[in-house]
Amino acid sequence: MDLQDKTIVITGAAQGLGQKMAEMISRQGATVALVDLDHTKLQDTVRLCSATGGKVKDYPADVTDESAVEALFNGVHNAFGSVDGVINNARVTSDALLVKVKDGKVQKKMPVEEFHKVIAVDLRGVFLCGREAAVHMIDGRNGGVIVNISSISRAGNVGQTNYSAAKAGVAAMTVTWAKELARYNIRVAGIAPGFCNTRMVAKIPPKSWTGSSRQFPCDGSLRRRRSDARRCSFYKTTTAPVAFWKLMVGCVYEPRYAPLSVR
Ligand SMILES: NC(=O)c1ccc[n+]([C@@H]2O[C@H](COP(=O)([O-])OP(=O)(O)OC[C@H]3O[C@@H](n4cnc5c(N)ncnc54)[C@H](O)[C@@H]3O)[C@@H](O)[C@H]2O)c1
C-alpha cells in the first residue's frame, strides 16, 4: 500500500508502539488520526508526527465505547474524506493469577472486574474499531488495510488469563475478517509481538521476564526496538512472503483470503 495521502487511524497512539508506528507512517506521507484515552500524552505524538510534515489530528476517544468509536470514524471520514487503514493497538493489562495459593490455601481469586476491564479494551475495542473501519472502507469502495496487534501471549501466559484470552480473540477475529472482507478489497493482518521495552513492559519486575526471554522472537534480548513498528509499516507497503513474517515476529496471520495487491 502506498501510504502517500492515505488516512490511517492508530489507536493507543499516545505512547509505546502506537506512537512509534504513528511517527513512521506519518513519515511515509500518510495522514494519521491518533486515538487515545490519554489526551495529554497524545500531544507528544501529535508533535512527533507534525514534525514529519504530515497531516495529523488527535482524537481523545475510548475504544470500548460504541458511540464514541462510531463518532470517531465519522469524524475521521469528515475531516479527511476516507479511512484507508486502521491499526488496532490500544491495550491495557491487569495481570494476576487465576487463583493465588499459599501453603495450599487459596488466598485470592482474579476479580471478574479485572477480567472484563482487559477484555473491554483489548478485544471489544478491536472489534468496534475494526467494524467501523470496515464500514467506511466498504462505503468508500477503495478497499483498505486493517492491522490488529495481538501478542505472543495469545497462546496462554501465566498471570495473564484476561490478556491472553483477549489476544487469542484478536487473532481469531483477524483471520475471520481476512476471510469476510477480502471481497471488498480490504486486507486484514495481525502482528503478535514478543516483549518490546515500552513503558508498560518497563513496569514488569525483571525477575518476571527471565522465563519469558526464551520466547523473544528475534535475538533474545529485551531492548528498546522499533522493529514491530517497522514491520507494521513494512507490511502495509509490500506483499512480503508470509514466511518472512513468521520468522521475524511471534506470528503473523496470513491474509490468504485477501488480494495481494490492493492499490
Ligand atoms: N510492549 C510489549 O512488549 C508488547 C508485547 C506483545 C504485544 N504488545 C501489543 O502491542 C500493542 C502496543 O503495546 P505497548 O506496550 O506499546 O502499549 P502501551 O501500554 O504502552 O500503550 C497502550 C496505549 O493504549 C491506550 N489505551 C488504553 N485504554 C484505552 C482505551 N480504552 N481507549 C483508547 N486508548 C486506550 C493507553 O492510554 C496507551 O497509550 C498492544 O496491543 C500490546 O498488547 C506489546
The ligand as a MOL file (V3000), in Angstrom:
LIG
                    3D

  0  0  0     0  0            999 V3000
M  V30 BEGIN CTAB
M  V30 COUNTS 44 48 0 0 0
M  V30 BEGIN ATOM
M  V30 1 N 5.1260 -3.9700 24.6740 0
M  V30 2 C 5.1980 -5.2770 24.5090 0
M  V30 3 O 6.1140 -5.9620 24.9280 0
M  V30 4 C 4.1150 -5.9840 23.7440 0
M  V30 5 C 4.2170 -7.3770 23.5510 0
M  V30 6 C 3.2240 -8.0320 22.8350 0
M  V30 7 C 2.1580 -7.3090 22.3140 0
M  V30 8 N 2.0860 -5.9700 22.5390 0 CHG=1
M  V30 9 C 0.9410 -5.2630 21.9950 0
M  V30 10 O 1.3890 -4.1370 21.2710 0
M  V30 11 C 0.4520 -3.0690 21.4280 0
M  V30 12 C 1.1720 -1.8390 21.9540 0
M  V30 13 O 1.8270 -2.1570 23.1670 0
M  V30 14 P 2.5330 -1.0150 24.0360 0
M  V30 15 O 3.3900 -1.6930 25.0460 0
M  V30 16 O 3.1050 -0.0010 23.1290 0 CHG=-1
M  V30 17 O 1.2400 -0.4120 24.7740 0
M  V30 18 P 1.1750 0.7050 25.9140 0
M  V30 19 O 0.5360 0.0750 27.0900 0
M  V30 20 O 2.4870 1.3950 26.0740 0
M  V30 21 O 0.1560 1.7560 25.2600 0
M  V30 22 C -1.2040 1.4400 25.1080 0
M  V30 23 C -1.9740 2.7160 24.8680 0
M  V30 24 O -3.3670 2.3870 24.7860 0
M  V30 25 C -4.1020 3.4320 25.4060 0
M  V30 26 N -5.4180 2.9800 25.8390 0
M  V30 27 C -5.6970 2.1770 26.8950 0
M  V30 28 N -7.0300 2.0240 27.0130 0
M  V30 29 C -7.6030 2.7440 26.0210 0
M  V30 30 C -8.9480 2.9820 25.6260 0
M  V30 31 N -9.9800 2.4380 26.3100 0
M  V30 32 N -9.1930 3.7620 24.5530 0
M  V30 33 C -8.1540 4.3380 23.8680 0
M  V30 34 N -6.8510 4.1440 24.2140 0
M  V30 35 C -6.5750 3.3590 25.2690 0
M  V30 36 C -3.2270 3.8370 26.5960 0
M  V30 37 O -3.5690 5.1410 27.0900 0
M  V30 38 C -1.8350 3.7560 25.9870 0
M  V30 39 O -1.4260 4.9990 25.4600 0
M  V30 40 C -0.6430 -3.5820 22.3740 0
M  V30 41 O -1.7400 -4.0720 21.6360 0
M  V30 42 C 0.0460 -4.7160 23.1030 0
M  V30 43 O -0.8580 -5.6950 23.5780 0
M  V30 44 C 3.0350 -5.2930 23.2380 0
M  V30 END ATOM
M  V30 BEGIN BOND
M  V30 1 1 1 2
M  V30 2 2 2 3
M  V30 3 1 2 4
M  V30 4 1 4 5
M  V30 5 2 4 44
M  V30 6 2 5 6
M  V30 7 1 6 7
M  V30 8 2 7 8
M  V30 9 1 8 9
M  V30 10 1 8 44
M  V30 11 1 9 10
M  V30 12 1 9 42
M  V30 13 1 10 11
M  V30 14 1 11 12
M  V30 15 1 11 40
M  V30 16 1 12 13
M  V30 17 1 13 14
M  V30 18 2 14 15
M  V30 19 1 14 16
M  V30 20 1 14 17
M  V30 21 1 17 18
M  V30 22 2 18 19
M  V30 23 1 18 20
M  V30 24 1 18 21
M  V30 25 1 21 22
M  V30 26 1 22 23
M  V30 27 1 23 24
M  V30 28 1 23 38
M  V30 29 1 24 25
M  V30 30 1 25 26
M  V30 31 1 25 36
M  V30 32 1 26 27
M  V30 33 1 26 35
M  V30 34 2 27 28
M  V30 35 1 28 29
M  V30 36 1 29 30
M  V30 37 2 29 35
M  V30 38 1 30 31
M  V30 39 2 30 32
M  V30 40 1 32 33
M  V30 41 2 33 34
M  V30 42 1 34 35
M  V30 43 1 36 37
M  V30 44 1 36 38
M  V30 45 1 38 39
M  V30 46 1 40 41
M  V30 47 1 40 42
M  V30 48 1 42 43
M  V30 END BOND
M  V30 END CTAB
M  END
